[in-house]
């Protein structure tokens, strides 16, 4: 178990395969997969709403369209940054094995 560079972890989340590998490196592959699925479902749902109600939503449709592209990238980046920092902090703390005296 080695510390990870938070900046590289954030960059890795731009693409799905490297993002999943970044989550795997900090033992959060299940959560990372769930994040990608939820953000993809969000993008599909809001994209569908904006297409169906294009005329009724007016200027709000542009906000929804922009958020369709930003949110699926932003959410995994925020979580990978948070969890990578926690991962690095947990590695810095001494464990019971480190505290035991060696003979």
C-alpha positions as CSV (number, residue, x, y, z in Angstrom):
1,X,0.0,0.0,0.0
2,X,1.6,3.2,-1.2
3,X,0.4,6.8,-1.1
4,X,-1.1,8.2,-4.2
5,X,-0.7,11.6,-5.9
6,X,-4.0,13.4,-5.6
7,X,-3.5,15.4,-8.8
8,X,-2.9,12.4,-10.9
9,X,-5.9,10.6,-9.4
10,X,-8.1,13.6,-10.3
11,X,-6.8,13.6,-13.9
12,X,-7.3,9.8,-14.1
13,X,-11.1,10.2,-13.5
14,X,-11.5,12.0,-16.9
15,X,-11.7,8.6,-18.7
16,X,-13.7,5.7,-17.4
17,X,-11.0,3.0,-17.5
18,X,-8.3,5.1,-15.8
19,X,-10.9,6.5,-13.4
20,X,-11.8,3.0,-12.3
21,X,-8.2,2.2,-11.9
22,X,-7.7,5.3,-9.7
23,X,-10.6,4.1,-7.5
24,X,-9.0,0.7,-7.3
25,X,-5.7,2.1,-6.1
26,X,-7.4,3.5,-3.0
27,X,-9.6,0.4,-2.5
28,X,-12.8,2.3,-3.5
29,X,-13.6,0.5,-6.8
30,X,-17.2,-0.4,-5.8
31,X,-17.9,3.2,-4.8
32,X,-16.2,4.5,-7.9
33,X,-18.3,2.3,-10.1
34,X,-21.4,3.4,-8.4
35,X,-20.5,7.0,-8.8
36,X,-19.9,6.6,-12.6
37,X,-23.2,4.7,-12.9
38,X,-25.2,7.4,-11.0
39,X,-23.6,10.3,-12.8
40,X,-24.2,8.6,-16.2
41,X,-27.9,8.1,-15.2
42,X,-28.1,11.7,-14.2
43,X,-26.7,12.9,-17.6
44,X,-29.1,10.6,-19.5
45,X,-32.1,11.7,-17.4
46,X,-31.5,15.4,-17.6
47,X,-30.5,15.2,-21.3
48,X,-33.8,13.4,-22.0
49,X,-35.7,16.0,-20.0
50,X,-34.0,18.9,-21.9
51,X,-34.8,17.3,-25.3
52,X,-38.5,16.5,-24.4
53,X,-39.2,19.9,-22.9
54,X,-36.9,22.1,-25.0
55,X,-39.6,24.7,-25.8
56,X,-41.2,24.8,-22.4
57,X,-37.9,25.2,-20.4
58,X,-36.6,28.2,-22.3
59,X,-33.3,29.4,-20.9
60,X,-33.2,26.7,-18.3
61,X,-32.4,24.2,-21.0
62,X,-29.0,25.6,-21.5
63,X,-28.2,25.2,-17.8
64,X,-29.3,21.6,-18.0
65,X,-27.3,20.9,-21.1
66,X,-24.1,22.4,-19.6
67,X,-24.6,20.4,-16.4
68,X,-25.0,17.2,-18.4
69,X,-21.4,17.6,-19.4
70,X,-19.9,19.0,-16.2
71,X,-21.5,17.0,-13.5
72,X,-20.5,13.5,-14.7
73,X,-16.8,14.7,-14.7
74,X,-17.0,16.9,-11.6
75,X,-18.5,14.4,-9.1
76,X,-16.0,11.6,-9.5
77,X,-13.2,14.2,-9.4
78,X,-14.4,15.6,-6.1
79,X,-14.8,12.1,-4.5
80,X,-11.4,10.8,-5.8
81,X,-9.7,13.9,-4.3
82,X,-11.4,13.5,-1.0
83,X,-10.8,9.7,-0.8
84,X,-7.2,9.9,-2.0
85,X,-6.4,12.4,0.7
86,X,-8.0,10.1,3.3
87,X,-6.0,7.2,1.9
88,X,-2.7,9.1,2.2
89,X,-3.6,10.2,5.7
90,X,-4.5,6.6,6.8
91,X,-1.1,5.4,5.5
92,X,0.7,8.1,7.5
93,X,-0.9,7.0,10.8
94,X,1.1,4.3,12.7
95,X,-0.6,0.9,13.0
96,X,-0.5,-1.6,15.8
97,X,2.1,-3.6,13.9
98,X,4.4,-0.5,13.7
99,X,4.0,0.2,17.5
100,X,5.1,-3.3,18.6
101,X,8.7,-3.5,19.7
102,X,11.0,-5.6,17.6
103,X,13.5,-7.9,19.2
